[in-house]
């Protein structure tokens, strides 16, 4: 049985407030124990997926890695896919929260975007195993996980959209540019990850922000819905 502090444990992953829910085992120590078991399962899922790929996930492997009994696993999850989606959702929720917390709505829009991106990259770089599982292996996890990721990405798009509106862009233009910018950042992060260059991301935050959201080169008056020229975002 693995113990806390073993190499597989992802110390930056936490259950947080969303850890509540089923099952209820009478409250007190029993509930705390159940949440601890859930936490260990989710950690194990991320570790296995990062090390061996999503295809290596199985109930038996999750149980072996986490040290949780089959009964404990079944109390929370219907199967490996269910556990992966739960781990993915927890991580993406934390990433979105980190971005929101970093954005000062009263600050300069350019700085808002950069700080939001910096928070996202810091979260990703903090745990490479978590990043591998959530941002790369999600594509092998099936439609449910992919839909869940797209929903989280849309939350980031909404944050970018709000910043662009505060910058002064017309609503339709901001709505168009926000997903383009977030998409460019997303692909840049994934590209560096697949090249084994995750550690280089903190050093290019400014470059990524300027390429995806070139606010310095934009004049809000030139970005009206009927304008003939539209800014081109770097991929």
Secondary structure, 3 states (H helix, E strand, C coil): CCCCCCCCCCCCCCCHHHHCCCCCCCCCHHHHHHHHHHHHHHHHHHHHHHHHCHHHCCHHHHHHHHCCCHHHHHHHCCCHHHHHHHHHHHHHHHHHHHHHHHCCCCCCHHHHHHHHHHHHHHHHHHCHHHHHHHHHHHHHCCHHHHHHHHHHHHHHHHHHHHHHHHHCCCHHHHHHHHHHHHHHHHHHHHHHHHCCCHHHHHHHHHHHHHHHCCHHHCCHHHCCCCCCCCCCCCC
